[in-house]
Amino acid sequence: MTPLGYAYPHEIAGAFAYLGSSEAAYITGSILSIDGAITA
């Protein structure tokens, strides 16, 4: 269990949709942690 609880598939899919959109065109070499606040 994470501090924020378990993620639903649609919450994870939102991050993938963002990264695949033109809004994320300038994101390079970054780590997007989708882990429910386990990492700080």
Buried (B, 14 or more C-beta within 10 A) or exposed (E): EEEEEEBEEEEEEEBEEEEEEEEBEEEEEEEEEEEBEEEE
